[in-house]
Amino acid sequence: MTSESPVWFITGCSTGFGRDLVTLLLGQGYRVVATARDVTKITDLVDGHEDKALALALDVTDADAIGHAVKQAEQKFGQIDVLVNNAGYGYMSAIEEGEDAPIRAMFDTNVFGLIDMTKAVLPGMRARHAGFIVNLSSIAGLRAFPGSGYYSATKHAVEAMSESLAQEGAPLGIKVLLVEPGPFRTDFAGRSLGRSNTVIADYDSTVHARLRMMADYSGSQKGDPIRAAQAIIDVVAAPNPPLRLLLGAMAMDGARQKLDMLKTDFDTWEETTRGADFPEG
């Protein structure tokens, strides 16, 4: 690609999808702004690519830091063509077990940090009538499971915001992609996953059983992060990208199960639903 290849700005690049995206993009000639809370964890990604890569320290919960990072990116490359809101993490507990401080901290990163980051790049994209916002959601953004209610709530929020943004941005040349992975061989289910310190025995067969299952398969998930990262790159480059991109067979299966659940409820209770309107005539 030429020196005028698209500029990607990616949050949360120290591990997982973010790190793999940076590696693939630089290998394919894109210009990349890689960010992480600890910049020392990503300097190796940009070594030898200083002409087309920039590593920045960024905590997406710090609005001033977001503005500064966007300014630095624009000073080096002139613009941001693709924003990937990848920074985020999980927190597992039964709803009753949930602890206020870590739940609010997760919402600050997964939801409000993503929103602030998006708002920071939209003015430039609007001015150029071009841009792409890629928001990392999850199959948990489409359906919730025992123990992941609070994490799912953050991803459901991202789904709703992204749907609205896609409609608002389309007339302005701004595209939106929701990426919805299932289990992938990243650090999500390992070191990065927060858990409640409160344990209520009554949830052992639901919540705690699922947490044990996640711990057992951590490191052996079927999802390949490299293939997923390349899929994101390919979809962004496609002429007619979808709003939603499920990644992994388990994500597809889970999404189809949710569709079946919705259809069953809607069809079974259709008469009651329609009966809530004023009678016609």
VOTORLUM-892119 format. One record per residue (C-alpha): residue in one letter; x, y, z; chain. Coordinates in steps of 0.25 Angstrom, whole numbers, always signed. Layout:
# VOTORLUM-892119
r resn=a, u=X, v=Y, w=Z, chain=A
...
# end
This chain:
# VOTORLUM-892119
r resn=m, u=+0, v=+0, w=+0, chain=A
r resn=t, u=+4, v=+14, w=-2, chain=A
r resn=s, u=+8, v=+24, w=+9, chain=A
r resn=e, u=-6, v=+30, w=+8, chain=A
r resn=s, u=-12, v=+17, w=+13, chain=A
r resn=p, u=-24, v=+18, w=+23, chain=A
r resn=v, u=-20, v=+22, w=+37, chain=A
r resn=w, u=-25, v=+12, w=+48, chain=A
r resn=f, u=-26, v=+17, w=+63, chain=A
r resn=i, u=-28, v=+5, w=+72, chain=A
r resn=t, u=-30, v=+5, w=+87, chain=A
r resn=g, u=-26, v=-6, w=+97, chain=A
r resn=c, u=-14, v=-12, w=+89, chain=A
r resn=s, u=-6, v=-18, w=+100, chain=A
r resn=t, u=-13, v=-32, w=+98, chain=A
r resn=g, u=-23, v=-39, w=+90, chain=A
r resn=f, u=-30, v=-34, w=+77, chain=A
r resn=g, u=-24, v=-20, w=+79, chain=A
r resn=r, u=-10, v=-25, w=+78, chain=A
r resn=d, u=-12, v=-35, w=+67, chain=A
r resn=l, u=-19, v=-24, w=+59, chain=A
r resn=v, u=-7, v=-15, w=+60, chain=A
r resn=t, u=+2, v=-26, w=+56, chain=A
r resn=l, u=-6, v=-30, w=+43, chain=A
r resn=l, u=-9, v=-16, w=+39, chain=A
r resn=l, u=+5, v=-11, w=+39, chain=A
r resn=g, u=+9, v=-24, w=+32, chain=A
r resn=q, u=-1, v=-20, w=+21, chain=A
r resn=g, u=+4, v=-6, w=+20, chain=A
r resn=y, u=-6, v=+2, w=+28, chain=A
r resn=r, u=-3, v=+14, w=+37, chain=A
r resn=v, u=-7, v=+11, w=+51, chain=A
r resn=v, u=-8, v=+18, w=+64, chain=A
r resn=a, u=-7, v=+7, w=+75, chain=A
r resn=t, u=-11, v=+11, w=+89, chain=A
r resn=a, u=-11, v=+5, w=+103, chain=A
r resn=r, u=-11, v=+10, w=+117, chain=A
r resn=d, u=+4, v=+5, w=+119, chain=A
r resn=v, u=+11, v=+10, w=+106, chain=A
r resn=t, u=+23, v=+1, w=+109, chain=A
r resn=k, u=+15, v=-11, w=+106, chain=A
r resn=i, u=+13, v=-7, w=+92, chain=A
r resn=t, u=+26, v=-1, w=+88, chain=A
r resn=d, u=+31, v=-14, w=+82, chain=A
r resn=l, u=+19, v=-13, w=+72, chain=A
r resn=v, u=+23, v=-1, w=+66, chain=A
r resn=d, u=+39, v=-3, w=+66, chain=A
r resn=g, u=+44, v=-2, w=+52, chain=A
r resn=h, u=+30, v=+4, w=+47, chain=A
r resn=e, u=+32, v=+18, w=+52, chain=A
r resn=d, u=+29, v=+24, w=+38, chain=A
r resn=k, u=+15, v=+18, w=+39, chain=A
r resn=a, u=+12, v=+15, w=+54, chain=A
r resn=l, u=+10, v=+23, w=+66, chain=A
r resn=a, u=+9, v=+17, w=+80, chain=A
r resn=l, u=+2, v=+25, w=+91, chain=A
r resn=a, u=-2, v=+24, w=+105, chain=A
r resn=l, u=-17, v=+25, w=+107, chain=A
r resn=d, u=-27, v=+22, w=+118, chain=A
r resn=v, u=-40, v=+23, w=+111, chain=A
r resn=t, u=-47, v=+27, w=+124, chain=A
r resn=d, u=-38, v=+40, w=+124, chain=A
r resn=a, u=-45, v=+50, w=+114, chain=A
r resn=d, u=-33, v=+59, w=+114, chain=A
r resn=a, u=-24, v=+48, w=+110, chain=A
r resn=i, u=-34, v=+44, w=+99, chain=A
r resn=g, u=-33, v=+58, w=+93, chain=A
r resn=h, u=-18, v=+58, w=+94, chain=A
r resn=a, u=-17, v=+45, w=+87, chain=A
r resn=v, u=-26, v=+49, w=+76, chain=A
r resn=k, u=-18, v=+62, w=+74, chain=A
r resn=q, u=-5, v=+54, w=+74, chain=A
r resn=a, u=-10, v=+44, w=+64, chain=A
r resn=e, u=-15, v=+56, w=+55, chain=A
r resn=q, u=-2, v=+63, w=+56, chain=A
r resn=k, u=+6, v=+51, w=+51, chain=A
r resn=f, u=-4, v=+46, w=+40, chain=A
r resn=g, u=-14, v=+57, w=+37, chain=A
r resn=q, u=-26, v=+49, w=+40, chain=A
r resn=i, u=-32, v=+37, w=+46, chain=A
r resn=d, u=-40, v=+28, w=+36, chain=A
r resn=v, u=-43, v=+16, w=+45, chain=A
r resn=l, u=-46, v=+16, w=+60, chain=A
r resn=v, u=-46, v=+2, w=+67, chain=A
r resn=n, u=-52, v=+3, w=+81, chain=A
r resn=n, u=-45, v=-10, w=+86, chain=A
r resn=a, u=-42, v=-6, w=+100, chain=A
r resn=g, u=-50, v=-13, w=+110, chain=A
r resn=y, u=-51, v=-25, w=+120, chain=A
r resn=g, u=-61, v=-34, w=+127, chain=A
r resn=y, u=-66, v=-35, w=+141, chain=A
r resn=m, u=-73, v=-48, w=+146, chain=A
r resn=s, u=-83, v=-50, w=+157, chain=A
r resn=a, u=-98, v=-53, w=+160, chain=A
r resn=i, u=-106, v=-40, w=+159, chain=A
r resn=e, u=-108, v=-41, w=+174, chain=A
r resn=e, u=-93, v=-43, w=+176, chain=A
r resn=g, u=-89, v=-31, w=+168, chain=A
r resn=e, u=-80, v=-21, w=+175, chain=A
r resn=d, u=-83, v=-6, w=+172, chain=A
r resn=a, u=-69, v=-1, w=+170, chain=A
r resn=p, u=-64, v=-11, w=+160, chain=A
r resn=i, u=-77, v=-11, w=+152, chain=A
r resn=r, u=-76, v=+4, w=+151, chain=A
r resn=a, u=-62, v=+4, w=+147, chain=A
r resn=m, u=-65, v=-6, w=+136, chain=A
r resn=f, u=-76, v=+3, w=+131, chain=A
r resn=d, u=-67, v=+14, w=+130, chain=A
r resn=t, u=-57, v=+7, w=+121, chain=A
r resn=n, u=-66, v=-2, w=+113, chain=A
r resn=v, u=-77, v=+8, w=+111, chain=A
r resn=f, u=-74, v=+23, w=+114, chain=A
r resn=g, u=-59, v=+21, w=+110, chain=A
r resn=l, u=-64, v=+16, w=+96, chain=A
r resn=i, u=-74, v=+27, w=+95, chain=A
r resn=d, u=-64, v=+38, w=+98, chain=A
r resn=m, u=-54, v=+32, w=+89, chain=A
r resn=t, u=-64, v=+32, w=+78, chain=A
r resn=k, u=-69, v=+46, w=+80, chain=A
r resn=a, u=-54, v=+51, w=+79, chain=A
r resn=v, u=-52, v=+45, w=+65, chain=A
r resn=l, u=-66, v=+48, w=+59, chain=A
r resn=p, u=-63, v=+63, w=+56, chain=A
r resn=g, u=-52, v=+60, w=+47, chain=A
r resn=m, u=-60, v=+49, w=+40, chain=A
r resn=r, u=-72, v=+58, w=+38, chain=A
r resn=a, u=-63, v=+69, w=+32, chain=A
r resn=r, u=-57, v=+58, w=+22, chain=A
r resn=h, u=-70, v=+51, w=+20, chain=A
r resn=a, u=-63, v=+38, w=+22, chain=A
r resn=g, u=-59, v=+29, w=+34, chain=A
r resn=f, u=-61, v=+16, w=+40, chain=A
r resn=i, u=-65, v=+13, w=+55, chain=A
r resn=v, u=-62, v=-2, w=+59, chain=A
r resn=n, u=-68, v=-5, w=+73, chain=A
r resn=l, u=-63, v=-18, w=+79, chain=A
r resn=s, u=-76, v=-24, w=+85, chain=A
r resn=s, u=-78, v=-39, w=+88, chain=A
r resn=i, u=-88, v=-50, w=+87, chain=A
r resn=a, u=-92, v=-45, w=+101, chain=A
r resn=g, u=-96, v=-32, w=+94, chain=A
r resn=l, u=-107, v=-40, w=+88, chain=A
r resn=r, u=-111, v=-50, w=+99, chain=A
r resn=a, u=-107, v=-51, w=+114, chain=A
r resn=f, u=-103, v=-63, w=+121, chain=A
r resn=p, u=-102, v=-67, w=+136, chain=A
r resn=g, u=-91, v=-59, w=+143, chain=A
r resn=s, u=-89, v=-49, w=+132, chain=A
r resn=g, u=-101, v=-40, w=+134, chain=A
r resn=y, u=-93, v=-27, w=+137, chain=A
r resn=y, u=-83, v=-30, w=+126, chain=A
r resn=s, u=-94, v=-33, w=+116, chain=A
r resn=a, u=-101, v=-20, w=+120, chain=A
r resn=t, u=-89, v=-12, w=+116, chain=A
r resn=k, u=-89, v=-19, w=+102, chain=A
r resn=h, u=-104, v=-17, w=+101, chain=A
r resn=a, u=-101, v=-2, w=+103, chain=A
r resn=v, u=-90, v=-2, w=+92, chain=A
r resn=e, u=-100, v=-10, w=+82, chain=A
r resn=a, u=-111, v=+1, w=+84, chain=A
r resn=m, u=-102, v=+13, w=+83, chain=A
r resn=s, u=-95, v=+7, w=+70, chain=A
r resn=e, u=-109, v=+4, w=+64, chain=A
r resn=s, u=-113, v=+19, w=+66, chain=A
r resn=l, u=-99, v=+24, w=+61, chain=A
r resn=a, u=-100, v=+15, w=+49, chain=A
r resn=q, u=-113, v=+22, w=+45, chain=A
r resn=e, u=-108, v=+36, w=+48, chain=A
r resn=g, u=-94, v=+34, w=+41, chain=A
r resn=a, u=-99, v=+28, w=+29, chain=A
r resn=p, u=-103, v=+41, w=+22, chain=A
r resn=l, u=-90, v=+47, w=+26, chain=A
r resn=g, u=-81, v=+36, w=+20, chain=A
r resn=i, u=-78, v=+29, w=+34, chain=A
r resn=k, u=-79, v=+14, w=+35, chain=A
r resn=v, u=-81, v=+6, w=+48, chain=A
r resn=l, u=-77, v=-8, w=+50, chain=A
r resn=l, u=-81, v=-16, w=+63, chain=A
r resn=v, u=-72, v=-28, w=+65, chain=A
r resn=e, u=-78, v=-39, w=+73, chain=A
r resn=p, u=-68, v=-50, w=+76, chain=A
r resn=g, u=-71, v=-63, w=+84, chain=A
r resn=p, u=-60, v=-69, w=+92, chain=A
r resn=f, u=-46, v=-67, w=+86, chain=A
r resn=r, u=-32, v=-71, w=+91, chain=A
r resn=t, u=-29, v=-57, w=+97, chain=A
r resn=d, u=-27, v=-53, w=+111, chain=A
r resn=f, u=-41, v=-49, w=+113, chain=A
r resn=a, u=-45, v=-62, w=+122, chain=A
r resn=g, u=-32, v=-61, w=+129, chain=A
r resn=r, u=-24, v=-50, w=+136, chain=A
r resn=s, u=-33, v=-39, w=+130, chain=A
r resn=l, u=-46, v=-45, w=+135, chain=A
r resn=g, u=-51, v=-38, w=+148, chain=A
r resn=r, u=-59, v=-46, w=+158, chain=A
r resn=s, u=-68, v=-43, w=+170, chain=A
r resn=n, u=-62, v=-46, w=+184, chain=A
r resn=t, u=-76, v=-49, w=+189, chain=A
r resn=v, u=-80, v=-63, w=+187, chain=A
r resn=i, u=-94, v=-68, w=+190, chain=A
r resn=a, u=-96, v=-83, w=+190, chain=A
r resn=d, u=-110, v=-83, w=+184, chain=A
r resn=y, u=-104, v=-79, w=+171, chain=A
r resn=d, u=-94, v=-90, w=+170, chain=A
r resn=s, u=-101, v=-98, w=+159, chain=A
r resn=t, u=-103, v=-86, w=+150, chain=A
r resn=v, u=-93, v=-75, w=+152, chain=A
r resn=h, u=-82, v=-82, w=+159, chain=A
r resn=a, u=-83, v=-94, w=+150, chain=A
r resn=r, u=-81, v=-85, w=+137, chain=A
r resn=l, u=-69, v=-78, w=+144, chain=A
r resn=r, u=-63, v=-92, w=+146, chain=A
r resn=m, u=-65, v=-96, w=+132, chain=A
r resn=m, u=-59, v=-83, w=+127, chain=A
r resn=a, u=-47, v=-85, w=+135, chain=A
r resn=d, u=-46, v=-99, w=+130, chain=A
r resn=y, u=-46, v=-95, w=+115, chain=A
r resn=s, u=-37, v=-82, w=+117, chain=A
r resn=g, u=-26, v=-84, w=+107, chain=A
r resn=s, u=-33, v=-95, w=+99, chain=A
r resn=q, u=-44, v=-87, w=+93, chain=A
r resn=k, u=-47, v=-90, w=+78, chain=A
r resn=g, u=-46, v=-76, w=+73, chain=A
r resn=d, u=-33, v=-71, w=+66, chain=A
r resn=p, u=-30, v=-57, w=+69, chain=A
r resn=i, u=-22, v=-55, w=+57, chain=A
r resn=r, u=-33, v=-60, w=+48, chain=A
r resn=a, u=-43, v=-51, w=+55, chain=A
r resn=a, u=-34, v=-39, w=+54, chain=A
r resn=q, u=-32, v=-41, w=+39, chain=A
r resn=a, u=-47, v=-43, w=+37, chain=A
r resn=i, u=-49, v=-29, w=+43, chain=A
r resn=i, u=-39, v=-23, w=+34, chain=A
r resn=d, u=-46, v=-30, w=+22, chain=A
r resn=v, u=-60, v=-25, w=+26, chain=A
r resn=v, u=-55, v=-11, w=+28, chain=A
r resn=a, u=-49, v=-11, w=+14, chain=A
r resn=a, u=-62, v=-18, w=+8, chain=A
r resn=p, u=-71, v=-9, w=-1, chain=A
r resn=n, u=-83, v=-12, w=+7, chain=A
r resn=p, u=-80, v=-16, w=+21, chain=A
r resn=p, u=-90, v=-21, w=+30, chain=A
r resn=l, u=-94, v=-14, w=+43, chain=A
r resn=r, u=-91, v=-27, w=+51, chain=A
r resn=l, u=-80, v=-37, w=+50, chain=A
r resn=l, u=-81, v=-50, w=+58, chain=A
r resn=l, u=-68, v=-57, w=+60, chain=A
r resn=g, u=-66, v=-71, w=+63, chain=A
r resn=a, u=-76, v=-83, w=+62, chain=A
r resn=m, u=-80, v=-82, w=+76, chain=A
r resn=a, u=-84, v=-67, w=+74, chain=A
r resn=m, u=-93, v=-71, w=+61, chain=A
r resn=d, u=-99, v=-83, w=+69, chain=A
r resn=g, u=-102, v=-74, w=+81, chain=A
r resn=a, u=-108, v=-63, w=+72, chain=A
r resn=r, u=-117, v=-72, w=+65, chain=A
r resn=q, u=-122, v=-78, w=+78, chain=A
r resn=k, u=-125, v=-64, w=+83, chain=A
r resn=l, u=-133, v=-62, w=+70, chain=A
r resn=d, u=-141, v=-75, w=+73, chain=A
r resn=m, u=-144, v=-70, w=+87, chain=A
r resn=l, u=-149, v=-57, w=+82, chain=A
r resn=k, u=-158, v=-63, w=+72, chain=A
r resn=t, u=-164, v=-73, w=+82, chain=A
r resn=d, u=-168, v=-62, w=+91, chain=A
r resn=f, u=-173, v=-52, w=+81, chain=A
r resn=d, u=-181, v=-63, w=+74, chain=A
r resn=t, u=-187, v=-69, w=+86, chain=A
r resn=w, u=-191, v=-56, w=+92, chain=A
r resn=e, u=-195, v=-49, w=+79, chain=A
r resn=e, u=-210, v=-48, w=+83, chain=A
r resn=t, u=-207, v=-41, w=+96, chain=A
r resn=t, u=-197, v=-32, w=+90, chain=A
r resn=r, u=-206, v=-27, w=+79, chain=A
r resn=g, u=-217, v=-26, w=+90, chain=A
r resn=a, u=-210, v=-15, w=+97, chain=A
r resn=d, u=-214, v=-5, w=+86, chain=A
r resn=f, u=-227, v=+3, w=+86, chain=A
r resn=p, u=-238, v=-5, w=+78, chain=A
r resn=e, u=-238, v=-1, w=+64, chain=A
r resn=g, u=-251, v=+7, w=+59, chain=A
# end
